[in-house]
Amino acid sequence: MSKTSYYGTGRRKAATARVYLRPGNGGFTVNRRELDIYFRRETDKMILKQPLTLTETTENFDITVTVRGGGTTGQAGAIKHGISRALLLFNPEFRPALKSAGFLTRDSRIKERKKYGQKGARARFQFSKR
């Protein structure tokens, strides 16, 4: 077996994913657990596999992921970003397809901080005229 591996870091919201692609037959491990055990929701699994489906490399790699922070959807988005970056190292010709699909762009939307004198980031305390 080849020792070649391709690495990509992905981020989304508060989640950070370290993704390693190694030549294989489609195995997927997230934090030392199988994909189906770690991610229960089908939409999260679908999000992860989008870059592989787009580039038609689903069965070419064994993927090992370490992900920390955030919730399941944020982690899925971070893994998608990491896989996309790692695929670029494998084959730079994938760039136009991944770029046009928006998989290389870091989604910078994060939770806005709560402001003082307010109930939340934007919500005010209830105002009473009388």
N, CA and C of each residue as an Amber inpcrd file, in Angstrom:
protein
   390
   0.8390000  -1.2080000   0.0000000   0.0000000   0.0000000   0.0000000
   0.8680000   1.2500000   0.0000000   0.4490000   2.2570000  -0.7070000
   1.1840000   3.5100000  -0.8190000   1.0990000   4.3160000   0.4770000
   2.1820000   5.0070000   0.7900000   2.2220000   5.8330000   2.0100000
   1.7180000   7.2510000   1.7390000   1.3500000   7.5330000   0.4930000
   0.9010000   8.8630000   0.1170000  -0.3780000   9.2310000   0.8510000
  -0.4030000  10.4380000   1.4090000  -1.6500000  10.9250000   2.0010000
  -1.7630000  12.4140000   1.7060000  -2.9990000  12.8690000   1.6130000
  -3.2790000  14.2640000   1.3010000  -4.0390000  14.8570000   2.4660000
  -3.5850000  16.0340000   2.9390000  -4.1470000  16.6380000   4.1420000
  -4.8740000  17.9330000   3.8060000  -5.9890000  18.1620000   4.4850000
  -6.7200000  19.4160000   4.3350000  -7.3560000  19.8160000   5.6530000
  -7.2750000  21.1010000   5.9780000  -7.9300000  21.6210000   7.1750000
  -9.2080000  22.3170000   6.7410000 -10.3050000  21.9990000   7.4240000
 -11.5750000  22.6400000   7.1140000 -12.1530000  23.2970000   8.3420000
 -12.8180000  24.4230000   8.1420000 -13.4460000  25.1230000   9.2660000
 -14.8440000  25.5780000   8.8950000 -15.7320000  25.5680000   9.9020000
 -17.1010000  26.0440000   9.7230000 -17.6490000  26.3500000  11.1000000
 -18.1810000  27.5630000  11.2970000 -18.6740000  28.0050000  12.6030000
 -17.5760000  27.8190000  13.6540000 -17.8220000  27.0130000  14.6860000
 -16.8120000  26.8050000  15.7260000 -16.0640000  25.4900000  15.5410000
 -16.3030000  24.7800000  14.4400000 -15.7190000  23.4590000  14.2170000
 -14.4660000  23.5360000  13.3560000 -13.4900000  22.6960000  13.6900000
 -12.2660000  22.5670000  12.9080000 -12.0410000  21.0950000  12.6160000
 -11.7990000  20.7670000  11.3520000 -11.5990000  19.3760000  10.9480000
 -10.2320000  19.2000000  10.3060000  -9.5410000  18.1350000  10.7150000
  -8.2850000  17.7410000  10.0780000  -8.5860000  16.4900000   9.2670000
  -8.4130000  16.5880000   7.9510000  -8.8220000  15.5190000   7.0380000
  -7.6030000  14.9250000   6.3510000  -7.5030000  13.5890000   6.3730000
  -6.4370000  12.8630000   5.6900000  -7.0610000  11.9410000   4.6490000
  -6.6470000  12.0960000   3.3980000  -7.0900000  11.2120000   2.3160000
  -5.9390000  10.2760000   1.9840000  -6.2040000   8.9670000   2.0610000
  -5.2040000   7.9710000   1.6820000  -5.8150000   7.0690000   0.6170000
  -5.0260000   6.6460000  -0.3760000  -5.5700000   5.7400000  -1.3890000
  -6.1770000   4.5060000  -0.7230000  -7.3930000   4.1570000  -1.1270000
  -8.0950000   3.0260000  -0.5160000  -9.3570000   2.7040000  -1.2740000
 -10.3620000   2.2090000  -0.5160000 -11.5900000   1.7730000  -1.1830000
 -12.8530000   2.3910000  -0.5900000 -12.7690000   3.6000000  -0.0490000
 -13.9730000   4.3080000   0.3820000 -14.2870000   4.2470000   1.8610000
 -13.3310000   3.8640000   2.7050000 -13.5520000   3.8550000   4.1600000
 -13.6250000   5.2690000   4.7000000 -14.4450000   5.4850000   5.7320000
 -14.6340000   6.8340000   6.2790000 -14.6630000   6.7590000   7.7990000
 -13.6630000   7.3400000   8.4580000 -13.5710000   7.3220000   9.9170000
 -13.5680000   8.7530000  10.4370000 -14.4340000   9.0250000  11.4200000
 -14.4960000  10.3470000  12.0470000 -14.2460000  10.1630000  13.5450000
 -13.1980000  10.7830000  14.0460000 -12.8150000  10.6610000  15.4660000
 -12.7820000   9.1910000  15.9170000 -12.1330000   8.3540000  15.1210000
 -11.9650000   6.9190000  15.3820000 -13.2750000   6.1370000  15.4430000
 -14.3190000   6.6900000  14.8440000 -15.6060000   5.9830000  14.7590000
 -16.0450000   5.9470000  13.3080000 -16.8790000   4.9800000  12.9920000
 -17.4160000   4.8890000  11.6360000 -18.3130000   6.0990000  11.3510000
 -18.4090000   6.4630000  10.0880000 -19.2070000   7.6190000   9.6710000
 -20.6600000   7.5010000  10.1210000 -21.2640000   6.3200000   9.9220000
 -22.6800000   6.1320000  10.2600000 -22.9410000   6.2030000  11.7670000
 -21.9340000   5.8880000  12.5610000 -22.0840000   5.9560000  14.0220000
 -21.9310000   7.4020000  14.4950000 -20.9610000   8.1270000  13.9130000
 -20.6910000   9.5020000  14.3530000 -21.7690000  10.4710000  13.8970000
 -22.1480000  10.3870000  12.6180000 -23.1930000  11.2590000  12.0760000
 -24.4540000  10.4370000  11.8440000 -25.4830000  10.7200000  12.6080000
 -26.7510000   9.9890000  12.4860000 -27.6370000  10.5770000  11.3800000
 -27.5960000  11.8920000  11.2160000 -28.4830000  12.5780000  10.2790000
 -28.0030000  12.3990000   8.8380000 -28.9170000  12.0340000   7.9700000
 -28.5760000  11.7840000   6.5670000 -28.0760000  13.0370000   5.8510000
 -28.6280000  14.1930000   6.2120000 -28.1970000  15.4330000   5.5440000
 -26.7310000  15.7280000   5.8360000 -26.2830000  15.4420000   7.0660000
 -24.8750000  15.6620000   7.4080000 -23.9710000  14.7400000   6.5900000
 -24.3750000  13.4960000   6.4330000 -23.5900000  12.5430000   5.6370000
 -23.5470000  12.9710000   4.1730000 -24.6780000  13.4960000   3.6790000
 -24.7440000  13.9580000   2.3010000 -23.7960000  15.1550000   2.0860000
 -23.7910000  16.0810000   3.0570000 -22.9260000  17.2620000   2.9800000
 -21.4600000  16.8410000   2.8840000 -21.0560000  15.8660000   3.6910000
 -19.6660000  15.3880000   3.6990000 -19.2220000  14.8580000   2.3500000
 -20.1240000  14.1320000   1.7050000 -19.7550000  13.4120000   0.4880000
 -19.8680000  14.2520000  -0.7820000 -20.3520000  15.4820000  -0.6800000
 -20.5430000  16.3200000  -1.8670000 -19.2630000  16.5050000  -2.6950000
 -18.1160000  16.8740000  -2.0780000 -16.9180000  17.0550000  -2.9090000
 -16.4560000  15.7580000  -3.5830000 -16.6160000  14.6220000  -2.8920000
 -16.2130000  13.3360000  -3.4660000 -17.1220000  12.9500000  -4.6320000
 -18.4190000  13.2200000  -4.4890000 -19.3720000  12.9190000  -5.5520000
 -19.1080000  13.7980000  -6.7710000 -18.8420000  15.0750000  -6.5210000
 -18.5940000  16.0260000  -7.6040000 -17.3680000  15.6260000  -8.4280000
 -16.3010000  15.2000000  -7.7420000 -15.0540000  14.8510000  -8.4230000
 -14.9840000  13.3680000  -8.8030000 -16.0410000  12.6170000  -8.4770000
 -16.1350000  11.1890000  -8.7870000 -14.9660000  10.3900000  -8.2100000
 -14.6270000  10.6660000  -6.9530000 -13.5310000   9.9690000  -6.2710000
 -14.0170000   9.2710000  -5.0000000 -15.3040000   8.9340000  -4.9300000
 -15.9030000   8.3680000  -3.7180000 -15.2120000   7.0770000  -3.2830000
 -14.9030000   6.2060000  -4.2320000 -14.3260000   4.8910000  -3.8980000
 -12.8000000   4.8720000  -3.9620000 -12.1600000   6.0270000  -4.1900000
 -10.7090000   6.0480000  -4.3830000  -9.9170000   6.2380000  -3.0970000
 -10.5560000   6.7350000  -2.0350000  -9.8110000   7.1100000  -0.8370000
 -10.3970000   6.5080000   0.4330000  -9.5010000   6.2430000   1.3890000
  -9.9080000   6.0050000   2.7720000  -9.7180000   7.3400000   3.4700000
 -10.7530000   7.8200000   4.1430000 -10.7130000   9.1540000   4.7420000
 -10.7040000   9.0260000   6.2530000  -9.7360000   9.6940000   6.8770000
  -9.6370000   9.7430000   8.3280000  -9.7760000  11.1960000   8.7440000
 -10.6870000  11.4580000   9.6820000 -10.9820000  12.8350000  10.0880000
 -10.8930000  12.9600000  11.6050000 -10.2810000  14.0510000  12.0560000
 -10.3500000  14.4490000  13.4640000 -11.0530000  15.7890000  13.4760000
 -12.1690000  15.8810000  14.1670000 -12.9490000  17.1200000  14.1780000
 -13.2510000  17.5120000  15.6140000 -13.1610000  18.8180000  15.8990000
 -13.4170000  19.3290000  17.2460000 -14.2310000  20.6040000  17.1610000
 -15.0350000  20.8440000  18.1970000 -15.7910000  22.0850000  18.3160000
 -17.0770000  22.0840000  17.5250000 -18.0130000  22.9120000  17.9480000
 -19.2590000  23.0970000  17.2200000 -20.2190000  21.9340000  17.3560000
 -21.2850000  21.9850000  16.5840000 -22.2920000  20.9290000  16.5680000
 -22.1310000  20.0530000  15.3450000 -23.0810000  19.1560000  15.1370000
 -22.9340000  18.1840000  14.0530000 -22.9450000  18.8290000  12.6650000
 -23.8210000  19.8040000  12.4500000 -23.8940000  20.4410000  11.1320000
 -22.6340000  21.2520000  10.8430000 -22.1410000  21.9750000  11.8370000
 -20.8960000  22.7290000  11.6800000 -19.7170000  21.8070000  11.4140000
 -19.6900000  20.6720000  12.1060000 -18.6090000  19.7100000  11.8970000
 -18.6780000  19.1010000  10.5050000 -19.8910000  18.8110000  10.0310000
 -20.0520000  18.2680000   8.6800000 -19.5480000  19.2690000   7.6400000
 -19.8840000  20.5460000   7.8340000 -19.4100000  21.5870000   6.9180000
 -17.8990000  21.7310000   6.9530000 -17.3050000  21.5970000   8.1390000
 -15.8510000  21.6930000   8.2820000 -15.1650000  20.5250000   7.5740000
 -15.7380000  19.3310000   7.6990000 -15.1670000  18.1560000   7.0350000
 -15.2630000  18.3080000   5.5170000 -16.3940000  18.8170000   5.0370000
 -16.5660000  19.0580000   3.5950000 -15.4800000  20.0030000   3.0800000
 -15.2160000  21.0650000   3.8290000 -14.1960000  22.0420000   3.4610000
 -12.8100000  21.3910000   3.4460000 -12.5330000  20.5710000   4.4610000
 -11.2410000  19.8910000   4.5440000 -11.0340000  18.8880000   3.4170000
 -12.0830000  18.1290000   3.0840000 -11.9870000  17.1540000   1.9930000
 -11.7160000  17.8850000   0.6750000 -12.3930000  19.0020000   0.4690000
 -12.2050000  19.7770000  -0.7670000 -10.7700000  20.2580000  -0.9000000
 -10.2040000  20.7430000   0.2030000  -8.8160000  21.2190000   0.1740000
  -7.8320000  20.0760000  -0.0720000  -8.0930000  18.9210000   0.5440000
  -7.2090000  17.7720000   0.3550000  -7.2840000  17.2520000  -1.0830000
  -8.4800000  17.2860000  -1.6790000  -8.6350000  16.8450000  -3.0730000
  -7.8300000  17.7230000  -4.0290000  -7.6890000  19.0000000  -3.6940000
  -6.8850000  19.9040000  -4.5260000  -5.4200000  19.4710000  -4.5540000
  -4.9160000  19.0040000  -3.4110000  -3.5290000  18.5290000  -3.3710000
  -3.3710000  17.2580000  -4.2040000  -4.4040000  16.4180000  -4.1890000
  -4.3830000  15.1840000  -4.9800000  -4.3790000  15.5080000  -6.4740000
  -5.2820000  16.4110000  -6.8820000  -5.3920000  16.7570000  -8.3030000
  -5.8120000  18.2220000  -8.4430000  -4.8710000  19.1150000  -8.7810000
  -5.2020000  20.5440000  -8.9300000  -6.2340000  20.8390000 -10.0180000
  -6.4830000  19.8870000 -10.9170000  -7.4630000  20.0990000 -11.9840000
  -8.9000000  20.0990000 -11.4540000  -9.0990000  19.6690000 -10.2170000
 -10.4230000  19.6960000  -9.5960000 -10.8360000  21.1060000  -9.1830000
  -9.8810000  22.0450000  -9.1810000 -10.1370000  23.3880000  -8.6470000
 -11.3430000  24.0940000  -9.2740000 -11.4690000  24.1610000 -10.6120000
 -12.6210000  24.8820000 -11.1760000 -13.9680000  24.3050000 -10.7300000
 -14.0730000  22.9870000 -10.6860000 -15.3420000  22.3490000 -10.2950000
 -15.6460000  22.6190000  -8.8250000 -14.6460000  22.4530000  -7.9570000
 -14.8500000  22.6710000  -6.5150000 -15.1280000  24.1380000  -6.2210000
 -14.4400000  25.0200000  -6.9450000 -14.6090000  26.4590000  -6.7400000
 -16.0090000  26.9060000  -7.1470000 -16.4700000  26.4420000  -8.3120000
 -17.7850000  26.8680000  -8.7860000 -18.9080000  26.3040000  -7.9090000
 -18.6580000  25.1520000  -7.2640000 -19.6540000  24.5840000  -6.3460000
 -19.6150000  25.2710000  -4.9830000 -18.5700000  26.0760000  -4.7420000
 -18.4600000  26.8210000  -3.4870000 -17.8780000  26.0190000  -2.3400000
 -17.1840000  24.9170000  -2.6290000 -16.6540000  24.0600000  -1.5750000
 -15.3140000  24.5380000  -1.0290000 -14.6340000  25.4420000  -1.7370000
 -13.3310000  25.9240000  -1.2780000 -13.4460000  27.1870000  -0.4370000
 -14.6190000  27.7990000  -0.4330000 -14.8270000  29.0280000   0.3200000
 -15.1330000  28.6940000   1.7730000 -14.4160000  29.3170000   2.6820000
 -14.6370000  29.1340000   4.1080000 -15.8960000  29.9050000   4.4730000
 -16.9200000  29.2100000   4.9530000 -18.1760000  29.8580000   5.3310000
 -17.9310000  30.6120000   6.6360000 -17.8560000  31.9380000   6.5480000
 -17.4190000  32.7520000   7.6870000 -18.5420000  33.1330000   8.6330000
 -19.7560000  32.6280000   8.3970000 -20.8690000  32.9890000   9.2710000
 -20.7240000  32.2980000  10.6210000 -20.5990000  33.1200000  11.6680000
 -20.4880000  32.5840000  13.0210000 -21.4900000  33.2880000  13.9150000
 -21.6960000  32.7590000  15.1000000 -22.6660000  33.3340000  16.0170000
 -22.2160000  34.7290000  16.4440000 -23.1550000  35.6710000  16.3890000
 -22.8680000  37.0410000  16.7890000 -22.9160000  37.1290000  18.3120000
 -22.0310000  37.9410000  18.8810000 -21.9640000  38.0030000  20.3370000
 -23.1330000  38.7650000  20.9370000 -23.4850000  38.4160000  22.1660000
 -24.5330000  39.1110000  22.9020000 -24.0080000  40.4740000  23.3160000
 -24.8440000  41.5060000  23.1950000 -24.4370000  42.8590000  23.5820000
 -24.9990000  43.1930000  24.9640000 -24.2640000  44.0170000  25.6930000
 -24.7330000  44.4450000  27.0160000 -25.9380000  45.3600000  26.8580000
 -26.8480000  45.3250000  27.8490000 -28.0600000  46.1390000  27.7880000
 -29.1020000  45.5600000  26.8470000 -28.8520000  44.3460000  26.3400000
 -29.7960000  43.6880000  25.4400000 -29.9720000  42.2410000  25.8760000
 -31.0500000  41.6630000  25.3850000 -31.3490000  40.2820000  25.7380000
 -30.4460000  39.3010000  24.9900000 -30.0990000  39.6400000  23.7660000
 -29.2530000  38.7740000  22.9370000 -28.3940000  39.6070000  22.0190000
 -27.9750000  39.0330000  20.8980000 -27.1430000  39.7600000  19.9480000
 -27.9050000  40.9300000  19.3370000 -29.1630000  40.6840000  18.9630000
 -29.9940000  41.7280000  18.3630000 -31.2490000  42.0040000  19.1710000
 -31.7530000  41.0020000  19.8920000 -33.0140000  41.1380000  20.6420000
 -32.8430000  42.0730000  21.8360000 -33.7810000  43.0090000  21.9650000
 -33.7490000  43.9410000  23.1000000 -34.6500000  43.3870000  24.2050000
 -34.4720000  43.9600000  25.3990000 -35.4200000  43.6640000  26.4790000
 -36.7620000  44.3090000  26.1220000 -37.8470000  43.7330000  26.6290000
 -39.1750000  44.2400000  26.3050000 -39.3170000  45.6620000  26.8050000
 -39.8550000  46.5350000  25.9310000 -40.0380000  47.9530000  26.2880000
 -41.4710000  48.1660000  26.7190000 -41.6270000  48.8660000  27.8610000
 -42.9540000  49.1770000  28.3690000 -43.0910000  50.6810000  28.4510000
 -44.0730000  51.2340000  27.7470000 -44.2740000  52.6710000  27.7470000
 -44.8520000  53.1330000  29.0610000 -45.7520000  52.3270000  29.6730000
 -46.3870000  52.6850000  30.9430000 -46.1440000  51.6290000  31.9790000
